[in-house]
């Protein structure tokens, strides 16, 4: 497949520097780590400089501390930052991953870690996260905690997020980058980036390679 080199400017279109207001208009931020890589049309961006896995300890859906580095070490891992009250992008992204994961052999399903980190921790309690993720895939890991801690970790992965805000109509909107980062089980580095346009078929094709730590 033909690959083209992309810079940070080109990745804006893939949400690398774009915050998505679920159900609203996008806004831009420049406070995130820059990204360069090789883009394959319709699928992943293979990063030239993979991300180190951030040091992040949050609370899981059982109310217990969950250490991202320790508990995903040596495991193929997908990480997404979003919130459960999002009306469109977040549920679609998680649903696409869930459907693709079910197409894997059981042994490979068991290896894959899918981590959903809330960008709206004030409303996304462990209980509400558990209920929402249960409808997607009971094996998905939901994390909540201090917003500043979450924002710092997200920005180290090139993902911009902002604190949830109440709109004039009373609705609450959380602005967040819509990309998924895949971490290799070989290096524990984030080496692939997926934008919000990634389909079930894209994930279905790529997950077997991600589980092996290979490029799509």
N, C-alpha and C positions, 0 to 999 in steps of 0.2 A: 504494500500500500504506500502511496506517495506521502511523504511527510514534508511539512513546511516549518521553517523556524519562526517562532513567534516571540515577541517582546512583551513587556508589561502593558504597552498601549493596546496591543492586539487582544490581550487577555481581559481587558476591561469588558469586552463584549461577552466573555464567558463568565463574568461575575467575579473575577479575581479582585477587582477594586470596586465592585458595585454592591451596594446594600439593597436588598429587595424588601420592600414593605409588602408583606403578604396581602394580596388583594388591593395593592396600591401602586404608586409610581416609584421607580428606583431612585436612589440617591447615591452620590459618590463619596468616598473617603480616601484620604491619602496616608492613613496612619497604619498601614499594614505592610508586612514583608513583601518585597518585590519578588516576582516570579518570572522565570524564563524557561522555555522548554520546547519540545517538538510536538506539534499538534497533529493529530490524526482526525480527519474530518468525521464529525458525528460521534466520536468516542472520547478517549482520554487524551489529556495533555501529559506527556512524559517529561518530568521536570529535570532540567539540567543539574540543578542543585537541590537534591531532595531535602525535605524538612526533617530536622531532629524532632523526635516525639517530645512534646512539651511535658514538663513536670507539672502534673495536674492531679490534685486529690480533691474529689468532690463527693457528694452523697448519692448513693444509688437508690433504686426504687424500694429497697428493703429498709432504707434509713441508715445504712452502714457506709463508712468511708470506702471509697473506691479509687485506687491509685492507677492512673492510666498507664504509666510506664511499666509498673510491676505486673499488672494483670493482663496486659496485652503483649508482653515480651515473647518474641518468637512466634507470634500468631498473626495471620493475615487479618488486617483490621480496616474497616471503613469508618470514618468519623464524619458526622454531619452536625452542624449547629443550626438549631431552629427552635420552634415553640409549638405547643400543642393546640393553641387557639388559632394558628395560621390556617386560613381557609383554603389554600391552594397549593403552594409550592412544597411546603413541608410534608403534608400527607401524601402527595403524589410521589415525591422523591423516595420516601420510606416504603411506600407501596411497591414502587418499581423494584427496589432492592429486595424486598420480601418475596415478590413473585420470582425474580431471577434466582434467589437463593434456593427456593423450593425445587428448582430444576436440577440442582446439584445432587450427586449421590449423597446418601446420608452421612458417610464418613467425612466428606468435604464440607457439608453443612455444619457439622460439629466443630470443624476447625475455624470457620469464619466468625470473627467478632464484628458486630455492627453496633457502633456507639452513637447514641443521640444525646447531644449536650444542649440543654435548654438555653435560650437567649432571654428567657422571661422567667427567671427563678422565683420572682415574687408570687406568680400564679401557678407555676409548674412545680408543685410539691411532689415528693416521692410517690404518694398515692395517685395523684392525677397523671403523672408520667407513666406509672405502671399500667393504669387502665387504658391510656391512649396507645401505648406500645403493644399491649396485649392484643389489640385489634389488628395490629400490623403483623407482628411476629413475636411470640412470647419469649424468644431467645434474645431479642434486641435489648441492649443495655441502655438504660436511661439515667442521666446524671444531672443533678441540680446543685446549687450552692451559691457562693458569693459572686455577684455579677462581675465585679472588677477582676476577680481571678479568672472567670470564664472569658472575659473580653481579652485579657492579656494572652491567654493560651490561643485563642482564635487568631489574634493578630500575628502571632508567631508562625501561624500556618497560612498566612496570606488572606485571612478571612476577616473582613470588617463586620463588626456588630455594634449596635448602639442600644442603650437602655430603652425599654418599652415606654411609650408615651401615650397619654390619653388624648384622643382627637376631640374636636369640638362637638362631634355627634355622640360622644361618650364611649366610642370604641377605643380599644387599646391596641396599638400597633407596635410590633417589634421589628426593627430594621436589622437585617442580617444578610451576609453573603450566602449564596445558594449553592455553593460547590461542595462536593464530597471529596475527601482526601483518602487515598488508599495507602496503607502502610505495608511494607514487605515483611514477611516472616523471616527472611534471610538477614536483613540489615536493621529492621525496626525503624526504617526511615519512610517518610511520606514521599512516595515517588510518582504517584499518579494523581491528576486532578480531573474531576468530572463536573461539568456545568449542569445547570437546571434543565437543559434540553436533552440530557441523556435518557434513553429509552430503556424499557425492559429488555429488549433484544440486545442493546449495547451491553448492559450488565450481564445478561445471560452468556454472551460471547466471552466477556472479559474475566468473569469471576474465577473460572478454572485456572487461568494463568496467574491471577492475583494470589490465589491460594498457594501457588508454587513460588511466588516472588518473581514472576517473569513479566516482561513487557507484553502488552496486548499485541 
